[in-house]
Amino acid sequence: MNMIRKIFCLSFFSVVLFFSCVNLKSVSSFNQQKQNLKKIEFVEIRRLNASSGLKESTVVKTTKEIKELYKKLNDSKYSRSTPIPVLENENEFFLVLKPRMKTLKNGDIEVEKIESDGSTLWVTYKEVENDEYKENKQLNPILIIKILNKPQKIKLNLIH
C-alpha cells in the first residue's frame, strides 16, 4: 500500500512539474514577443460617441473611405460638418476604434500605446470615465487615429 502511494505521489509531482515548465515556456515566449515590438507613433484625429455599424477596429486607407465614414458619422443636428482629415502619403492610414465597453458602461477609451511586430498592430487602451457620455447615457465611444505604418492585422488589448 505504501509503495502505491509513493508511486502515485511521484507521478503526480512529475505531471505538475511538467505543466509548470510548459507554462513557464509560454510566458517566456510571450515576453520575448513583447520585447520585439516596435513603438508606433499616432495622432488622435477625432473622438465621438455614436451608434453605428462599425466593427471593433476598422482600417481606412483611402480618402474616399474616410469621406464615406464621416458621412455616416455626421450628426444632422449641426449645420456644419466636422472637417474631413486627409492622408498625406501612401504609408499613412486611419484606424477607427469602437471597442465594446467592458467595465465602464458610459465611458470612453484612451489609447496607451501602439506597437507592431511587423505584421500585427497591437493597440493597448484603457476605459476611462467621461462625464459627458455618462450624463447623456451614451454607450458607443469611437476614436479615429492616424498612423504612419500599414499593418496586416490589428489586435486590441484592454488594460485595467
MITORLO-346997 format. One record per residue (C-alpha): residue in one letter; x, y, z. Coordinates in steps of 0.25 Angstrom, whole numbers, padded with zeros to 4 digits, always signed. Each point is the difference from the previous one (the first is absolute). Layout:
BEGIN
AXYZ
...
end
This chain:
BEGIN
M+0000+0000+0000
N+0011+0010+0003
M+0007-0003-0013
I-0012+0003-0007
R-0001+0014+0007
K+0014+0003-0003
I-0002-0003-0015
F-0012+0008+0000
C+0006+0012+0006
L+0012-0001-0008
S-0008-0001-0013
F-0009+0012+0005
F+0012+0009+0003
S+0006-0004-0014
V-0012+0005-0007
V-0001+0013+0008
L+0015+0002-0003
F-0002-0002-0015
F-0012+0009-0001
S+0007+0011+0008
C+0012-0001-0010
V-0010+0001-0012
N-0007+0012+0006
L+0013+0007+0003
K+0005-0002-0014
S-0013+0006-0006
V+0001+0012+0010
S+0015+0001-0004
S-0003+0000-0015
F-0012+0010+0002
N+0010+0010+0007
Q+0011-0002-0011
Q-0011+0003-0010
K-0004+0013+0007
Q+0015+0004+0001
N+0001-0001-0016
L-0012+0010-0001
K+0003+0014-0007
K-0007+0012+0006
I-0009+0007-0011
E-0003+0015+0000
F-0014+0004-0001
V-0009+0013+0000
E-0014+0000+0005
I-0009+0006-0010
R-0014+0000+0005
R-0007-0005+0012
L-0015-0002+0000
N-0012-0009+0005
A-0009-0005-0010
S-0008-0013-0003
S+0005-0006-0012
G+0002-0013-0007
L+0015+0001+0001
K+0009-0012+0004
E+0009+0001+0013
S+0011+0005-0009
T+0000+0005-0015
V+0011+0004-0009
V-0002+0011-0009
K+0010+0001-0011
T-0006+0010-0010
T-0006+0014-0001
K-0012-0006-0006
E-0002-0009+0012
I+0002+0011+0010
K-0010+0009-0007
E-0010-0012+0001
L+0003-0002+0015
Y-0002+0015+0003
K-0013+0000-0008
K-0005-0012+0008
L+0004+0007+0014
N-0005+0013-0004
D-0010+0006+0010
S-0012+0007-0007
K-0003+0009+0012
Y+0012+0008-0003
S+0000+0009-0012
R+0015-0002-0003
S+0007-0013-0001
T+0014-0003+0006
P+0012+0002-0009
I+0004-0013-0007
P+0015-0003+0002
V+0009-0004-0012
L+0010-0011-0002
E+0014+0007-0003
N+0007-0012-0005
E-0002-0014-0004
N+0006-0006+0013
E-0011+0007+0009
F-0013-0005+0003
F-0012+0003+0010
L-0003-0010+0011
V-0015+0001+0005
L-0001-0007+0014
K-0014-0003+0005
P+0002-0011+0011
R-0011-0006+0009
M+0001+0007+0013
K+0002-0011+0011
T+0001+0007+0013
L-0005+0015-0002
K-0014-0001-0007
N+0000+0015-0003
G+0015+0002-0001
D+0010+0004-0011
I+0013-0006-0005
E+0015+0005+0001
V+0011-0007-0008
E+0012-0002+0009
K+0010-0005-0011
I+0000-0006-0014
E+0011-0010-0003
S+0003-0009-0013
D+0007-0013-0002
G+0001+0002-0015
S-0013-0006-0004
T-0010+0003+0012
L-0003+0013+0007
W-0002-0001+0015
V-0009+0011+0005
T+0000+0001+0015
Y-0011+0008+0006
K-0008+0002+0013
E-0014+0004+0003
V-0001+0014+0007
E-0012+0007+0006
N-0006+0011-0009
D-0010+0009+0008
E-0007+0005-0013
Y-0002-0014-0005
K-0005-0004+0014
E-0010+0011+0001
N-0006-0002-0014
K+0000-0015+0002
Q+0009-0002-0013
L+0005-0015-0002
N+0008+0001-0013
P+0014+0007+0001
I+0007+0001-0013
L+0015+0004-0002
I+0006+0003-0013
I+0015+0001+0000
K+0011+0002-0011
I+0011-0010-0001
L+0013+0000-0009
N+0001-0015-0001
K-0009-0010-0008
P-0002-0013+0007
Q-0006-0013-0005
K-0009-0002+0013
I-0004+0007+0012
K-0001-0005+0015
L-0006+0008+0011
N+0005-0002+0014
L-0008+0006+0012
I+0007+0004+0012
H-0006+0003+0014
end
